[in-house]
Amino acid sequence: MFEKEKLSPAQTVIQSVCRIKKNERVLIISNPSMSQMAQSLYVAAKEVESEPVLIFQGMRTLMDKASPEVIAAIKTEPDVILSISEQKLGKDGEAIANPYIGENGEKYDSIFNYLLEGKKSIRAVWTPGLTPDMFERTVCIDYKQLALNCEKLCKKYEGVDYVSVKAPGGTDVKVPVYGRKAFSDDGDFSKPGNGGNIPAGEVFISPLTGNGDAANPSGVQGTIVFDGSMSFSDGDSIIETPIKIDINAGFITEITGGEEAKRLLKSVTDAEKTAVSMEKEGKLPEGMGEVYAKNARGIGELGIGLNPAAIISGNMLEDEKAFRTCHFAVGMNYDGDEPCLIHLDGVVRNPTIVFHYKDGSEFTVLQEGILQKL
């Protein structure tokens, strides 16, 4: 009996992750520097007799807009969109100024998010910072086991009042999440409305938004020390000098450390200033500049890494999926009630994470970085 031929990373994405079928329309958006991986996905899509289209634009950063041609291509509503980008796909300037409105009244500041989360007419993969080495190492994993771990962890989030996170580097923070839904990046993007990263492998949740009232605070409270890696507006880096952020009533009050801390502070202050300028230029609705600026100091995510092949490499796409880590995001959340111009992930090594339930019970998810039985 012949052993079944092992799929390549590109074939795994097309056949196992997205399960692309014959005649489906597939839009691949990439940058010239990513052409080898983008073209391998194009070929793998052709192998299953789908209808792929590959387009390139220049590299986009967190603050840049996507090209009008890219936005126009997304508006054609393909079945699948693969964003294979060096940094970001780019913002939708038109939708930021005039958001799309979903059937439930929710606003979407990009056509991509509107089609994926609002209409649920597409499924998608996005890979900001993917490298050939990462593509080879982290994609061909046991997706059934990953999906099982993600499902169990999401289930554990039901009824959680708050999450406490402590770590040897100095993190000691309380994260309220009651009523929030946990999201799973489990590598199953086979149905419309589903999407996530390649490499996959995390469960994440949006903390409740704080009130900013230091005297009577609500929201995330405490100290986070990033000691793994960090995303900045100009790229990702492994952290040499830990970045300490103090949080009160859901918002950052102080950022301290070395050069990396200065870099994070600049990313935050740039986002604040840009938001105010965008409102003055009519690129944000009236009153939203102040909202976007304020939320640049919010905490938008708590995520737990679950990909056994991922390591801390200085590339956040992989780092946030690594075992023995958690990550927090500075800025925009995933529930749409904390909009801003940034979402900057930072990794914490070897955390102890405890779920505290409304009924007074507790469950330890990670003990000094080690995943407990779910």
N, C-alpha and C positions, 0 to 999 in steps of 0.2 A: 504494500500500500504506500502510495506517495504521500509525503508530508505536505500539508497545505502551504502554499507559498506565502511568506510573510509580506504584509503590506508595507510599502514605504511610508514615511511620514505624510507625504502629500496624498497618497491613496487612503491613508487612515483618516485624514480630515474629510476627504470627499465621500468615502464609502461608510466609515464607522461613526464619525462625529456628526456630519450633516446629512448623511444617507441620501445623497443627491441621486435623482432618478432620471431616466431617459426623457429628453425634451424639456427638462426644467431650465429656466433662464438663470444663469449665474453671472453676477457682476463682480469682477476682481479689480479692486482699486489699490494701486501700489505706488511706490517711489522707484526711480531708476536703480538706487542702491540695493533694492530688495528684489531685483528682477529674476534672479535665479530661483528663489522660492516661489515667487508669483507665477513664473512660467511653469514650474513643476506642478502647481495646483491647476493651472490651465490645462496641461496635458492630462492630468488625472481626471479632470472633469470631462474632457473629451472621451476618455476611455469608457465612461459609463453612458456615453451618447447624450449628454446634456448639451446645452447651448451656452458655452462660456464666452464672455467678452472681457478683455483685459485692457485697462487704461492706466496711464501713469500721470502723476502730477508731481511737482516739486515737493520736497520735504516740508511738512507743516509742523509747527510747534503748538504748544498748548494755547497760545494766544492768537494764532493765525486762522484765517478763514480758508475753507476748502475752495478749490477753483469752481467757477460757475458751471463748467462742463461736468465736473464730478457731481455737483448738486443736481444738475439736469438729468444725469444718468440714473441717480438714485430715484428721482421722481418717476422714472418709467416703471417702478415697482417690480423688479426682478424677483424670482422666487427666493434666491439666496444672494447675500452680499458678503464677500470676503475682503476685509480691509487689512491689507498686508503692508503696514506703514512703519517707517523708520522711527517716527515719534507719534504723530497723531493723524487722524483723518482730516481734521480741520473743522472749524465752526461753520455753522450755517447763518451767515450774517442776515439774510432775508428773514429767516424764522426767528432770530433773536429780536429783531425789530417788530415783527408781526407773527407771534407764535401760532402754531397749529393748535386747534382745539379738538380734543377727543370727544367721543360720544358722552363720556361722563363729565365733561367740562374741564378736564385736566389740560393744562397748557404744555406744549412741547416746543423747545427752542431749536430743534433741528428736524429736518425731514426724515433723517435716519431713525431717530428715536420715535417719531410719530408713527412711522410705518411698522417699526418693531414692537413698540409697547402700546401704542394707541390703536391703530387699525389691526395690528397683529397679522399683517399680510406678508411679511418676510421673515426669514430666519437668517442669522448672521454670525460671523466670526470676526473678531478684531484682535490684532496682534502688535500693539505698539512696542517697537524695539526688538522684535524677534530677530534672532541671529541664526545662521545655518547650524552652528553647534547646538544651540538650544532646540532647534527644530528636530535635529537628529536624536537628542538625548531624552526629551520630555514628552513627545507626542505619542509614541507607541507604548502606551501603558495599559493596565487592566481597567478599562472603563466601567466594567460591571462592579468591581470592588469600590472604585471611586464613587460611583453613583450611589452605592449602598451606604457608604460613610456619610456622604452629603445628605442623603435622605434622613438618616438617623439623627444627624446633628441638627438639621432643620426641625425635626420633630421635637428634639430636646428644648428648642427655643420656645415652644408653646407654653404660655403661662409664666415666662420669665419676667420678673419685675426689673431687675438690673443685673449687670455683669460686673464682677470685680476682676481686675487684671493687675497682677503684681509680677515683677521680674527682677532678677539679680542686678540689672543695670540701673535700677532706681524707679521704674514705673510703679505707680500705685494710684489707680484710677477707678472710679465708679461710673459705669455707663448705663443709664436708664434706657430700656428698650420696650417697655410694656406696650402691647398693641401693635408693635412693628412686626413685619413679616421678614423672616430670614430668606435670603436668596442663595441659590446654589449654582456654582459654576462647575457642573459635573461632566462636561464634555458631551452632553446629549443635546444637540441643536438640530434635531430632525423634524421638529414641528413648527409651523408658523407662530411667531411671537417669542420664539426661543433664540437665545444667542449668548455669546460669552467669549472668553479668551481661549486662544491656543498659545502656550500650554494652558490646560484647564486645571482646576483643583483647588477650590476654596468655597467656604460658606461665609457669607458676609451679611451685615445688617446695618441699617441706619439708626444711630442713637436718636433719642427724642431731642428735638430742638430746645436749646436753653432759652431762658427768659432774659439773660443779661443783667439780672438784678443781683448784685453782690450781697445785698443785705438779706434777701430772701430767695436764694438761688434755686433754680431747677436746671436740669440738663447735665451734661458730663461735668464731673468734678474731680480734680486731683492733678496728678503729675504723670506725664508720659515722657519716657526717655527713649529716643530712637537710637539704637546701637547696632543695627544691621545694615540697612541701606535706606536711601531717601530719594524721592522724586522732587525735583525742583523745576521751575518753569523752563530752564535751559537744559534739562536732562537728568539722568539718574546717576547716583554714585554710591559706592560702599562708604560707610561712615567711619572716619578715622577718630574724630573727637565726638562723643555722643552729644546729641541735641536734646536739651531739656525744654519741654514746654509745660507751663503752668496754665491750668484751665479753671475758670470759675464761672458758674451759671451758664455753661455750654460754650464759652468762648475763650480763646487764648488771651491771657493777660501778659505773658512774658515768654520770650524765646531766648535761651542762653546756651553757651557752649563755645565752640571755636569758629573756624571759617565756615563750616557747614551750617552752623546756626545763623550766621550773617547771610548766607546764601538763601536759606529758607525765609528769613525775615524780609529780604528783598523781594522774593517771589510773592509773598503775601502783600507787602505794601504796593508793589507794582499792580497787583490785581485790584486793590482798593482804588488806586488812582485811576486806573483804566476804566473801571466801572463808572466812576463819576464823570469822566470825560465822555464815555459812550452815551450817557444820558443827555449831556449837553449837546452832543452831535446828532441826537435823534435816533441813535442806534439801540437805545434801550427805552422802554416806555417810561413816562414821567413817574418819578418816585422810586423807580427800580434801581437807579444807580446807587442810592444809599443802602438799599437792601442787599444788593450784590456785594458792596464794599464791606458791610457788616459781616456777612456770611463767610467772607474770606478767612475769618478767624474762628469759624465753627469747626466742629469735628463731625465729618460726614460719613464715617464708616468705621466699623470694627470687623476685621476679617481674620479667618483662621485658615492657615495653609494645610492642604491635604494631598498634594502631589508628591509621591515618594521619590520621583526622579528629579525633582527640582532642588536647586541649591541656591545659596545667596551668592550671586555673581556680580552684583552691581547693576543689574537690569531688573527693574521692578516687575516687568511682565512675568518673569520667572520667580523673583525673590518672594513675592507675596503668596506664592503657592507652596513654598518650601515647608516641609515638616519641621516641627519644633519652633515654629514662629507664629506670631500674629502681626497684624498691621492695622494702623489707624490712618484715616485720610484727613488732611486739613482742607476744609472747604466744602464743596458741593456734596450733597448726599444723594441717595438713590430713591428717595420717596417724593422728591419734587418740591418739598417745602423748605429747602435751604439752598436756593439757586445762587450761584456765583460763577466766576470765571475760572476757578481753579479746583482741582481735586488732586492733592499731592499726597501720595502714600508714603508711609514710613514704617519700617520693619522693627519689631521688638523681638529679641532673641530669648528663648527658653522661658516663656511666661507660664505662670500658673493662672488659669482662667476658671472662675467659678460662677455658675449660674445660680442666682438667688430668686426663688419663686415666690409668688404672691402668698402661697400658703405657709411660707416659712421654711420650706425644704430647700436643699442645696444639691447641686451636682457639679463635680469637678470634671472639666473637659480636658484640660492639659495640666499636668503636674510637672513643673519645671521643664516644660517643653514636650513632655511625653504624652501622647494621646492615650486617654483612658478608654476603657471598654464602653462603647456607646449603647 
